[in-house]
Structure formats: C-alpha cells, structure tokens
Amino acid sequence: MKNICLFLLLLFSAFQVSCGYNFVGASPIALPEGKQHLNITLVHNPTQEAWLEPYLRSVFRDEFTRRGGAVWVSEDQAQAVVHIDIQQFRTADGLTRERDETVKADVTIIMEVKILSADTGEQIWSSGSISGRDSYFLAAEDVSVPGAPGPEQRRASEEAVDQAVSRVADRLGEGF
C-alpha cells in the first residue's frame, strides 16, 4: 500500500511538472513593458516602525530579482522606478480569553506598489491595495523592554511583509 501511495504521488508530481504548473509565489513574472532595470525611489512609511522600510526594500528587491530578473540600478540608470506606499501597518488583538485577556495578536500590512517609466514619469503598472497578515501568540514573547516588540511580533511582522510582497509579484504575474 505504501508503494502504491508513493507511486501515485510521484506520478502526480511528474504530471504537474510536465504541464508547466507553478506554485503561487514561485512562478516567474514579466515586468511591465520589459523594463528590467529598476530603482526603488520611494517608500512612503507613515508608521513609527524604523525597521520596516529597509526590510521592505530588501524583500522587494529579492522577490523581483528571483521571479522577474530585475536588475537594481541607480535612479539615473533605471528604466522604471518603483514607489511603495504603506497604507496601513497594525497589530491588533486576534484571540482573547475570558476577561478580555489577549492570547494571540494579528499583524497586518496594507500597501500599494506603483511602477513608473523613468523617462516619462507615467505610471505603467499598479498593484492596487495588497495585504499581508500573520499572527503570534503573546505567551511566546520574551520582551525584555516593556512596550518594545518581542521576537515573535517581529517574526510575524516580517512574515506579513513577505506575504504582501509575494502577492504584489503574483498580481504582476497575472498581467498588466
């Protein structure tokens, strides 16, 4: 029975590979108008999260390099520029116990990405509002400084950003 299950799993996998199927988040994307040389000129970050902008830039560059073959250049060499607008970044109660004791918290980011022609300044693509979300259990937090985010909140925040950037790329893969 074990061998039959293994055989069926291998057969299914071979079928998926042969028909060009890609898992979301791994499929290649085509950048708008074939513009490969990009520069992130603006990240609008209305939050007080100082780590958010550099982390978002890094994740965005990695994702678009991996999936779209983007080449990151200085602004004067770019064919297109990227503007990222963080519309919302929040942590909220996700699960509470009796007596309103918070057990689990949710982290959500909502953002929009616009790609503009470097020559004309004309918008050539927009993601629309994209969100990413993750959660963490407060009991797992080890906060040494009261009021400061702990490692679990940071991990959940980074996962929410990763998810949002992946969704931006997925939307670009749907066509523009």
Backbone torsions as a table, in degrees:
resi	resn	phi	psi	omega
1	MET	NA	-40.3	-179.8
2	LYS	-62.6	-40.7	179.8
3	ASN	-66.1	-36.1	178.7
4	ILE	-66.8	-43.6	178.3
5	CYS	-62.0	-44.0	178.4
6	LEU	-62.2	-43.6	178.4
7	PHE	-61.0	-44.5	180.0
8	LEU	-65.2	-38.7	177.3
9	LEU	-63.6	-44.9	177.9
10	LEU	-64.5	-39.9	178.1
11	LEU	-63.3	-44.6	178.1
12	PHE	-61.8	-44.3	179.4
13	SER	-62.1	-44.0	179.0
14	ALA	-62.8	-39.0	178.1
15	PHE	-63.7	-43.5	-179.6
16	GLN	-63.5	-42.9	179.7
17	VAL	-66.5	-40.5	-175.9
18	SER	-69.2	-26.3	-178.6
19	CYS	-94.3	8.4	176.1
20	GLY	79.4	15.9	-179.6
21	TYR	-66.8	137.0	174.3
22	ASN	-127.4	142.9	174.9
23	PHE	-73.6	144.5	176.7
24	VAL	-58.7	140.2	-178.1
25	GLY	92.0	-8.0	179.5
26	ALA	-125.0	-13.6	-176.2
27	SER	-73.3	144.4	178.9
28	PRO	-67.0	153.6	178.3
29	ILE	-122.4	155.1	175.4
30	ALA	-107.0	124.0	179.8
31	LEU	-74.3	148.0	-175.5
32	PRO	-58.4	135.3	178.0
33	GLU	54.3	23.1	177.7
34	GLY	67.9	17.5	-177.8
35	LYS	-80.0	107.9	-176.2
36	GLN	-95.0	-29.0	-176.5
37	HIS	-89.0	108.0	-172.6
38	LEU	-120.1	160.8	173.2
39	ASN	-146.0	132.4	175.0
40	ILE	-86.4	104.2	-176.1
41	THR	-92.4	-20.0	-176.3
42	LEU	-147.1	130.7	167.1
43	VAL	-127.0	107.6	178.6
44	HIS	-85.0	111.2	-176.0
45	ASN	-121.5	92.6	-178.6
46	PRO	-78.8	3.2	-177.7
47	THR	-88.4	174.6	174.6
48	GLN	-100.4	14.6	179.7
49	GLU	-85.0	94.7	-176.0
50	ALA	-63.7	-30.4	-177.7
51	TRP	-74.5	-20.1	-169.0
52	LEU	-64.5	-47.3	-177.1
53	GLU	-62.1	-52.2	179.7
54	PRO	-63.2	-36.5	179.0
55	TYR	-66.0	-44.6	179.2
56	LEU	-61.9	-44.0	177.3
57	ARG	-58.3	-46.8	-177.8
58	SER	-62.8	-48.4	-179.3
59	VAL	-63.9	-41.4	179.9
60	PHE	-61.8	-47.9	179.1
61	ARG	-59.5	-46.7	-178.8
62	ASP	-60.6	-45.6	-177.6
63	GLU	-64.9	-44.0	-177.2
64	PHE	-76.7	-24.9	173.4
65	THR	-71.8	-46.3	-177.6
66	ARG	-66.0	-45.7	-172.4
67	ARG	-96.4	-22.6	-175.4
68	GLY	-121.5	-2.7	179.9
69	GLY	68.7	25.3	-179.6
70	ALA	-63.6	144.8	174.9
71	VAL	-115.1	123.8	-175.6
72	TRP	-94.2	119.3	-175.0
73	VAL	-127.1	174.0	176.0
74	SER	-68.7	162.1	-175.3
75	GLU	-59.2	-37.7	-178.2
76	ASP	-73.4	-14.7	178.0
77	GLN	-102.6	-4.6	-174.2
78	ALA	-74.9	143.6	171.7
79	GLN	-85.3	-28.5	179.2
80	ALA	-146.2	150.4	177.7
81	VAL	-116.1	149.9	-176.7
82	VAL	-112.3	130.9	173.7
83	HIS	-116.5	127.2	178.7
84	ILE	-115.8	125.5	-180.0
85	ASP	-115.8	110.8	175.5
86	ILE	-80.4	110.6	-177.3
87	GLN	-84.7	-31.4	-178.8
88	GLN	-159.6	139.5	172.8
89	PHE	-143.0	114.9	-174.6
90	ARG	-145.8	156.2	172.2
91	THR	-118.2	131.2	-177.8
92	ALA	-138.8	158.7	176.1
93	ASP	-59.8	131.0	179.1
94	GLY	-108.3	-32.3	-177.5
95	LEU	-151.4	129.8	179.2
96	THR	-123.4	152.2	175.5
97	ARG	-94.4	-177.7	174.4
98	GLU	-59.2	154.2	-175.0
99	ARG	64.4	26.0	175.7
100	ASP	54.5	34.6	176.3
101	GLU	-85.3	120.5	-178.2
102	THR	-73.5	130.2	-179.0
103	VAL	-109.6	-37.2	-175.6
104	LYS	-134.2	140.8	179.4
105	ALA	-122.5	149.5	178.6
106	ASP	-107.9	141.4	173.9
107	VAL	-115.6	130.0	-178.8
108	THR	-131.7	137.7	171.2
109	ILE	-123.1	136.4	172.8
110	ILE	-124.1	128.6	-176.4
111	MET	-147.3	166.3	174.9
112	GLU	-134.6	140.8	178.6
113	VAL	-118.3	133.0	175.7
114	LYS	-123.0	138.2	175.0
115	ILE	-113.1	126.7	-177.8
116	LEU	-119.0	146.8	175.0
117	SER	-65.2	131.5	179.8
118	ALA	-69.8	-29.1	-178.7
119	ASP	-74.2	-47.7	-172.1
120	THR	-104.6	-18.6	-175.4
121	GLY	78.0	2.5	-179.2
122	GLU	-76.1	138.1	177.7
123	GLN	-70.4	126.1	179.4
124	ILE	-108.9	-11.5	176.7
125	TRP	-165.0	146.2	174.5
126	SER	-138.9	139.3	179.6
127	SER	-79.0	-21.1	-167.3
128	GLY	72.5	-176.5	-179.7
129	SER	-72.2	128.1	180.0
130	ILE	-124.7	140.4	179.3
131	SER	-123.8	157.0	172.1
132	GLY	-137.7	146.5	-174.8
133	ARG	-148.1	142.5	172.1
134	ASP	-150.8	171.3	-178.6
135	SER	-139.7	166.2	178.8
136	TYR	-150.3	154.8	178.2
137	PHE	-91.6	130.6	-177.6
138	LEU	-65.9	-30.3	-179.9
139	ALA	-63.8	-25.1	-179.2
140	ALA	-81.5	-11.9	-178.2
141	GLU	-71.9	140.7	173.2
142	ASP	-123.5	85.6	-175.3
143	VAL	-94.8	113.9	-180.0
144	SER	-84.9	-26.5	177.5
145	VAL	-112.8	115.4	-179.2
146	PRO	-57.7	135.5	-179.7
147	GLY	87.5	-14.4	178.8
148	ALA	-87.3	146.6	178.3
149	PRO	-68.0	141.1	178.6
150	GLY	-91.6	179.5	-177.0
151	PRO	-64.3	-33.1	179.8
152	GLU	-70.6	-38.8	176.9
153	GLN	-65.7	-41.1	179.5
154	ARG	-63.6	-44.0	178.6
155	ARG	-60.6	-45.0	179.6
156	ALA	-65.4	-38.2	178.1
157	SER	-63.6	-45.0	178.8
158	GLU	-64.3	-39.6	178.3
159	GLU	-63.9	-39.3	177.9
160	ALA	-63.3	-42.0	178.0
161	VAL	-65.1	-45.9	178.5
162	ASP	-56.4	-44.7	-179.0
163	GLN	-63.7	-43.0	-179.9
164	ALA	-64.5	-42.9	179.7
165	VAL	-64.9	-41.3	176.8
166	SER	-61.0	-39.9	178.4
167	ARG	-67.9	-34.0	175.0
168	VAL	-60.9	-48.1	179.3
169	ALA	-63.2	-40.2	178.0
170	ASP	-60.2	-42.6	-179.7
171	ARG	-64.8	-36.8	177.2
172	LEU	-66.1	-35.4	177.7
173	GLY	-67.5	-18.9	179.5
174	GLU	-77.0	-10.1	-177.3
175	GLY	113.6	162.9	-178.2
176	PHE	-143.0	NA	NA
